[in-house]
Amino acid sequence: MTRQMTRQEKSIRDMRHPSRGPLRRKLFHRGRLLLRGRLLLLLRLAVALGLVAGGLAVVSRGGGVSARQLAAEDGAAWLVSSATGQAALVDGASSQVVARVAVGAGELSSAQAGPNAYVVNSTAGSVLRVDGATFAPTEPVRFGTSTAARQLQVFPTKQAAFVVDGQSGLVTTADPGTLQTRGLQSIAARAGTGGVVADDAGRLWLIDRGGGGIVRLDERGRKVRAPATASDGGRLVLVAGRPVVVDAAARTVLPLGDDGAPGTRACLDTLPADDSVAVLGDQSRPRVYAVSGQRGTLVITDLATGSCDTVLDLAAAGHALGQPRQAAGRVFIPDFTDGRVIVLDAADRRIVARPEVLPAGTRFELVAQGPYMFFNDPGSFRAGAIRLDGSVRVVEKYNPDRPGAGLAGGAGNGETDQPRDDDGTRNVSAPLPPTAPTPRVTRPKTVPPAAPVGNTGVAIQVSASRVGVGRPVTLRLVARDGTRIAGATWSFGDGTTGGGAQASHAWSQPGDYLVIAHAALADGRHAAPAVRVTVDQTAPPPVPGTGVDVQPGGPDDGLADALVARLTVAPASGAAPLRVTADATGSTAGTAPIAGYAFDFGDGTTSGGPGTASSATHTYEEGAAGTTFTVSVAVTDEAGNVSRASQPVTITDTGGPAVPTMTVAASGDRWRVNAQAGTGGAPTTRLTLTADLPDVTVTPVSDTAFDVVPTSCAVFTVTLTAYADDGASTPAAPRPLDPPADGLMCTSKPPELVVNPAEGFGFTVAVRNPGPAGSVSYEWSYTAEGGDGGGLGVEPLGDQIRFRTPDCRLITVTVTATGPGGPATSEPVTGMGCTVPNPIVLTRTVVGTQITWTWTLPSNTHVETYFVSHSYPGAGGEDGDGGATSDPGTSYTVDGVPGGTYGFGIIAENAAGRSSAHDEVTLPSGVPGPGPGEEGSPSPSPSPSPGPGPGPGPDESGPPPTTPAPPPTTLDPDPTTPAPVPPPTEDPPPPPPESVPEQQPPPEPEQPPEPEQPPAAASG
């Protein structure tokens, strides 16, 4: 039974088999397989691409972490160095350089999209992209024909990369991966600084400085003029992902709609003549921040209310203040005069810290990634990470004495000779050639690529890869070759760090955390393995004695009896002077007894060591309100193992109340939160409860009780804050609430499905993010191509369903998930009931002039069609035939002519792909065959053995024995012993044009011509 395929089904088959029809006609209408050389070239290319994609299993001395593991939310930023022409990937949690890449010297700037960096070289007028997965840079692409310096800016989105030339007013829309130009637009006047933004929808917005109009470009470079206008001094910022025009001259703030239509105008409380104003849009709230260096103030405009009367004194009047940035709700303002960064809590309208990061007078940039703010001096090696509490970790982007050492890659073709540093790496500080049409930078060849995470020789063992909030996880570093781990620092992904070959850690918030270990081996090598740990509210506690969850590549020696550090600090907050007690009594020993405890109170004070007690006290004599110190303990056992744990301590306002506590109970569609004031500090006069999601309703029931009602199933946090009479406040740690986990009624999100092909007949469809066990039920529905059962087997297994089928039919699947929020149905997905056939094993036997090919067909999956081809000497040169069949048999024999060349090929094909095998042999000249009537007597034409396989047609006679034949190309050392046919070692010259054989496959509908492609695989 056949039916017309839907457009979706055709597209799926076309993706899996793009050249099926044209390749069949080209292979068998011409009577032979494609050239062996092209097939071999494809196989070599596939192997090379596989090695590049998979990485190298090495431990490099510059070992880095693959950027596949360092997404933007993990807090890793690319920072450029103009003097050396390098870009460094810096991990914010550990404050260590993961990789350094040569990108070409010049005036550099960069923009980041996820793990990928786009580096602008204004000196050369070029842009290149550094792949965050491989650290490989593209060749620089020059924008414009002039060799002079250009004022370029790049705005990368998922859909396109926009390159804006501030001098010419030209905007290039390019492919985000290859930087190939899609479109070029001319803006009537120069866009200028501050006049361009790219929104969350992947569109570019510009202010036309000449006419004051707003221009919008989409991902294809199509230009639309918006209805709104702006003055010549207007600027564009993003507020919650949408464009907003800030007009300092008119002292107004104007939101724009998706079509550019103006929204409700708000005020801006700045001086029109103040040219020191820098503006910033809030990432999540409807606010605009205006920083004035002339006045030393921060003005906040609230777009929801239209007000602009909130002013903060930065104590920096007359200072040179740079462009502010935002990370995790806090605003960071660079103060070039003092070399400091002003850290603001915009929600509470207070200054958190004012850390000194660089020498006074240094102009630097701020780069936000995830929960970290990075400062970077592009003109030197100096950089670092600033945390939300204002603490600073300094980073050296490169060794100033040997700036070329340890580079992971470079731009250019790698062929240009450059001076070398003492360690043998190429020095990339030479400027780009000014007249080259495309700038080139030397690619270092002496430094191996950074090893990907999981393929290094060092692995991380974890006691559990999924844990509940507050439950400790033990992690241990192990080298596969047995080399001792000399030392290590850990980044736990939540802003805390640890040390030692073994560490333990507990997370206070649910999430998916990337744990990175920067390990030093005893032989001098370095490695940076990583592992992900999922923390949630519902994960079961680990069961003692069940062993460990060992990451791939690491030996399993068990962590059930490992040393585990545990720490409690009380009180967790208070006004200075604040006396705290750190207690590590809950730590548990491993196979060796605990030998001592070493405490670090985060302000430079340490205590303890070998043989010391499990608790210690410390007084924080001073500290600005909001300052957080990290108290940590290192627990050491008699075997030398070390485990660490840490907890934060926060300094509150003088006279502030103690930290409040809460209890939470779920019922029906809401939580009841009962609050209690803490003991100590100023008396608590009122308590407030806030949620971090705007669609969550918090209703006070009494002075100490609140109802929390969610409108979706998303996890969110609530924060309880205590207030004193004078307005001083003390917040408690945010408390996560998970509606499905607590059984609350909420609006369910549709489940997402993923298709997992099976090895053989069938496939499995699974829910990508299933709900907690028992909280959600799944009802599967599906339709199969053809409409009949036909041996189809279906096995629903809760959050997945398994299909077994004897053929290649397409099956469309959906699932309806019913949970606390009611039913929700997924988008349909389509799977295929077969996989690519295994390689065909083809062997050849030669006895005299008789050639026999035998083969073993694939048995792993359904094969729709076999195609066979034969080639042999013809009257006018090489000839051949072939065709399609459902049963090709198991062997084929031909009685050849001395000096003749004979070939045989076979393809097994289904909708998922194909496998193929091909062999060709030349009989030696002058080899007599058996006499007339004897077995193996030579025949003037190929003679197939009996069987269902196709053979030459009745009118297809071969050449007479006296026909000249080409010299032999293949000699069998033992013609009586069957042996696998060796693969060709070089590409043969292309054959002369061949006649079309009379036997052909059935005609197919005409299709547009497609490029000729070799079979997917070959064997024999």
TILUMFI-375483 format. One record per residue (C-alpha): x, y negated, z. Coordinates in steps of 0.2 Angstrom, whole numbers, plus 5000, padded with zeros to 4 digits. Each point is the difference from the previous one (the first is absolute). Example, Ala and Ser with C-alpha at 12.3 -4.5 7.8 and 13.67 -1.06 7.14 Angstrom:
% TILUMFI-375483
506250225039 500649834997 
This chain:
% TILUMFI-375483
500050005000 500749834995 499449825004 500549834996 501349945012 499749845010 501149854998 500750035018 500450184996 500949954984 501049875009 500650135012 500550134987 500849864990 501149955015 500550185003 500350044982 500249844990 500650084983 499150164999 499249984984 501349914990 501450125006 499050154996 499949944982 501849954998 500650165008 499050134990 499649914984 501849984997 500350195005 501249985015 500349925017 500849845002 501949985000 500950095014 501149855002 498649895004 499350125012 501650025009 500249815001 498349995008 500550135013 501649915004 499149845002 498750085011 501350075011 500949835001 498449915004 499650135013 501749975009 499749815000 498250025007 500550125013 501649925006 501650085005 500250115016 501549915007 500549915016 500849844994 501249895010 498849864996 498550115004 498349904997 498250035003 499050034984 498849854997 498650134997 500050015019 500249815002 498449934995 499649815003 499050055016 501550085007 500949835000 501550024988 500549854990 501149964985 501249865004 501149924986 501849935001 500449884987 501949995003 500350194997 498550044988 499250135012 498350045007 500050095016 498550115007 499949965019 498950115012 499149885012 499850135014 501850065001 500749834993 501250114989 500449994981 499350144991 500749974983 500949874990 499949974981 501049904988 498849884991 501249874992 500849845007 499149834999 498749905009 498950155006 498250015007 498850145002 498250055002 499450175006 498650114995 499850155012 501850085000 500549934983 501049834999 500049884985 501649905000 500149834991 501749944994 499749814997 501849984994 499750134986 498249974998 499650185002 498950125011 500350185004 499150135010 500750115014 499150165001 499650045019 499950184997 501750034992 500949835004 500449994981 499949824992 499449974982 501049914988 499749815003 498749924988 500449834994 498549884999 500349864987 501349984987 501149875008 501550065010 499849865013 499450025017 498150015002 498849975014 499250175000 498750085013 499350174999 498350055007 499850195000 498450095002 499450184997 499349954983 501449894993 501549905004 499849814996 501649904996 499849815002 501349884992 499949845010 500949904987 499150054984 498350045008 500050174991 499250155009 500550174994 498850155005 501150165001 499850185003 500350025019 501150164997 501049964984 499949805000 499550024982 499049844994 498150024998 499649824997 500849825000 499049855005 500449815000 499449895014 499749824995 501249945013 501350085012 499250105014 501349945013 500450075017 498450055010 498950004985 499950184997 499350155010 499550184995 498450065009 499550175006 499150044984 501649994990 499649834992 501249854999 499349825005 501049854994 499849815002 500249904984 501149865006 499649894985 498150015000 499750065018 499050154994 500050185007 500550144988 499750185003 500950154991 499550185000 501250154999 500049994981 500549825000 498349934995 499849825005 498449925007 499849835007 499149985016 498749875004 500949945015 501449864999 501449955011 501149855001 501849994994 500650045018 498850145003 500650175006 499350184999 500050125014 499150175004 498850015014 499450185003 500650044983 499049864991 500749844992 499849835009 500649834994 500849895013 500149824995 501149905012 499749844990 498150015002 500250095017 498850144995 500050194999 498950074986 499650194999 499850084983 498850134994 500450154989 499649894985 500949855006 498549915006 500349885015 499350055017 499749905015 501349875003 500949985017 501149875007 501950005002 500749895014 501749954992 500749844994 499949974981 501849935000 500750155010 501150094987 500650125014 498450105001 500050184996 498450104999 499550195004 498450094998 499550135013 500050184995 498450055008 499149855007 499249854991 501549885006 501349894992 501649955009 500949844996 501749975007 500849835001 501849985003 499849815001 498850015014 500650175007 498250075000 498950144994 498249954995 498750144998 498549984988 498650125003 499050034984 498650085009 499649855010 500849864989 501049935014 501849955000 500349935018 501050145007 501849945002 501550095008 501649905005 501550104993 501349895010 500949984983 499649824994 501249944987 500650184997 500250084983 498750145001 499850134986 498650104992 499050095014 499650184999 498850125009 500250185006 498750105011 499049845004 501549895006 500749854991 501949984997 500749834996 501949984995 500849855008 501649974990 500649865011 500250115015 500250174991 498550075009 498350074996 498549945009 498850155004 498249955003 498550105006 498749914989 498550095009 500549935017 500849844993 501750025009 501850024996 500650175004 501949984998 501349894991 501450124996 501749944993 500350104984 501449914990 501249855003 499249835000 499849924983 499950174991 498550014987 499350175000 498550094995 498650105009 499450174993 498550085007 499750194999 498850105011 500249955018 501749924998 500649834994 501850004992 501149864999 501349994986 501449894995 500250034982 501749924999 500850115013 500050185008 498949945015 498250065002 498950085013 498350055006 498849905012 498850095010 498349945006 500649955017 501449904992 501450125004 501450004986 501050154993 501449934989 500550104984 501549994989 499450024982 501850054994 501750015007 500749824997 501850074999 499550134987 498449954992 500050134987 500150155011 498650125001 498849944986 498750134996 499849944981 500149854989 499249914985 500750014983 500650154990 501550045011 501349994986 500749835003 501750005008 500049905016 501349975014 499950135014 500149985019 501250095011 498850155002 499850024981 498349934998 499749874986 500049825005 498449934993 500449825005 500549954982 498749884992 498850064986 500649964983 499249844995 499850044982 499350185001 498250024993 499750115015 501049985016 500950165006 500750045017 501250145003 499350165007 501250085013 500450184995 501150055015 498650005013 498750145000 498249965000 499249995017 499350175005 498150015001 499250035017 499850185003 501450054988 501449955011 501050125010 499349935016 498250045005 498849945014 499250135011 498449945008 499050095014 498449944992 499649914984 498249955006 499849945018 498849905010 500249825006 501250005015 500750174998 501950024998 500850084985 501750075000 501249984985 501650084997 501349984986 500850154993 501350024986 499850154989 501850034998 500350005019 500949845001 499849915017 498949855001 501249875007 498749865003 498349934994 498849865001 498250034998 498649884993 498350075006 499049894988 499149905014 501449875003 500950115013 501750094998 500950135008 501750095000 500950175001 499950164990 498450045009 498649885005 498249995006 498749874997 498149975003 499049884990 498749895007 498949974985 499350124987 500850004983 501250084987 501849965006 501650024990 501450065012 501749964993 501750075007 501649924995 501250145005 501950005000 500850174998 501650065009 500950014983 499749824996 498550024988 498349915003 498250054996 498349925003 498750135000 498249955004 498350095005 498349945002 499050025016 498149985000 499349935017 498150005003 498850005014 499450184997 501550104997 500150155012 501450005013 501550124995 499950175006 501550055010 501150144992 499349984983 501749944993 500249854989 499449934984 501750004990 500149894985 500650084983 501950034999 500350015019 500350165010 498750055013 500950025017 498449955010 499749845010 498750085013 501349995014 500849834994 500549865012 498649875000 500149835007 498449915007 499949835007 498749895009 500349825005 499049905012 499449875000 499949994981 499849815000 500049855012 500749825002 501949985003 500850045011 499350174997 500650155010 499750174991 500450185004 500550124986 499750185004 500650154990 499550135013 498850084987 501450054988 500250194998 501750094998 500450124985 501150155001 501249905011 499749905016 499849814999 501649925005 499549815001 499049854995 500649844992 498849854999 500049854988 498849865005 500149914983 500849845007 501850065001 499850085016 500450195002 500150125014 500250185004 501050144992 500650175004 499450065017 498849865003 498249995005 498550024989 499449825004 500749835000 499349825004 500449834991 499449825002 499749894984 500549845008 499449894985 499250024983 498849904989 498250055000 499750144987 501850065001 500050194999 501550115006 500250184996 500550115015 500850164994 500850155009 501350134994 499850175008 501650104999 500250195004 501550105005 500250064982 500249834993 498349984993 499149835001 498249964999 499349825000 498349925004 499549815001 498649895005 499749814998 499849875014 499249834996 500349845009 498349905002 499749825004 500449945018 498550025011 499250124987 498950145005 500550185001 499850124985 498150065000 499550184997 498550084992 499050164998 499150054984 498550114998 499250044983 498150024998 498950004985 500649864989 501149905012 501350015013 499749935018 501649915006 500249975019 501449885004 500949985017 501249865005 501750045004 500849985017 501349865003 500349844992 498749864999 498250055003 499050054985 498549894996 499450084984 500350144988 499850004981 500150154988 500449974981 500150124985 501249994986 498750044987 498849864995 498550124997 500150075018 498749925012 500649975018 498649955012 500249965018 498850105011 500749925017 501549915006 501050175000 499050104987 499950004981 499250094986 501050034984 499050054984 501050044984 499249994983 501250124991 501050155004 501749915000 501250015015 500249835009 500749935016 499249905014 501049895012 499549965017 500649835007 500049935017 499949815003 500449895016 499249845005 501349894991 499850094984 501550125002 499750164991 500750185001 499550134987 500050185002 500850124987 498850024985 498950165001 499650104984 498250054997 499650144987 498150014997 500050184992 501250075013 498849945014 498450064990 499349834997 498749964986 500949904987 500149984981 501050144992 501249974986 499950114985 501350145001 501450014988 500450164991 501650074993 500350144988 501350135004 500450114985 500350195004 501350114993 498950114989 498250004998 499149865009 500349845011 499549935016 499149835004 500349935017 499449845010 501549895001 499749935017 498850125009 499149955016 500450075017 499650195001 498150025004 499649824998 499650014981 499150134989 500350014981 498850064987 500950044983 499249984982 500850044984 499650034981 501050124989 500449984982 498950124990 498650015012 500250195004 500850095014 501250104989 501050075015 500149845009 500450025019 499649865012 500650005018 499549855011 501249985015 499449855010 500949854994 500650094984 499350114987 500950134990 499650054982 500650164991 499750014981 500650124986 500149864988 500449824997 498349925003 499849835008 499149985016 499349845007 499949995019 499349885013 499750015019 498849925012 500749985017 498849985014 500649935017 499549885014 499749864987 498950114989 500350074983 501349934987 500450084983 501750004991 500449954982 500150154989 501650084996 500450134986 501150155001 500650134988 499950195003 501750044992 501849955001 501450004987 500550174994 501650085006 501550014988 499950134987 501450135001 500750044982 501350134997 500850054983 500750174994 500950024984 500450174992 500849994983 499049874991 498450045010 499649865013 498750035013 499349875012 499150055016 499249885013 499249995017 498549895000 499549895015 498850075012 499949865013 498549924992 498850004986 500649974982 498849934988 501050034984 501750074994 500949934985 501450104991 501249954986 501250104989 501449934989 501050104987 501049974984 498849964985 500349984982 500349815001 500850005017 499450025017 498250055001 498850045014 498250045006 499050015016 498349975008 498950005015 499450165008 499250065017 501150155001 501749994994 500550185004 501750045008 501350024986 500449954982 501250094988 500749944984 501250094988 501249874995 501349974986 501949985004 500449825002 498249955003 499449895014 498450055009 499049925014 498650035011 499049885012 498550025011 499049875011 498850045014 498849855002 498549955011 499349835004 501249975014 501650024989 501050134991 501650115001 501050054985 501450114994 501050004984 501550104993 500950004983 501350134994 501150014985 500550174994 501850034995 500450014982 500650164992 499150115013 499250154991 498350055006 499350184999 499750084983 498450014992 498750095010 501150005015 499449925017 500449825000 500249994981 500249814995 498549934992 499949844989 498749925012 499749995019 499050155006 499149985017 499750145011 498250065001 499049915013 498749865001 501349864998 500049904984 501250034986 500449954982 498649994988 499850134986 500749884987 501549945011 501450114993 501849965006 501549984989 500850154991 501650075008 501149924988 499449825004 501549905007 499949975019 500849885011 501550055010 499650085017 499849895015 499650135014 501050165002 499450145013 501550075009 499050165003 498550024987 499350155009 499849925018 498549885003 500549845008 499249835004 500349884986 501249865006 499449824998 500849894986 501549905006 499949864987 498749924989 499950074982 499849894985 498249974995 499350134987 499549954983 498249974996 499050165001 498450064990 498450025009 499650185004 498450074993 499450065017 499649855011 499049975016 498249944998 499949824995 499749875014 499249835000 501149874994 500949905013 501149855000 501850054997 501050035016 501950025003 500750174998 500450085016 500950175004 499150145010 500049975019 501150155004 501150134992 500750175005 501150134992 
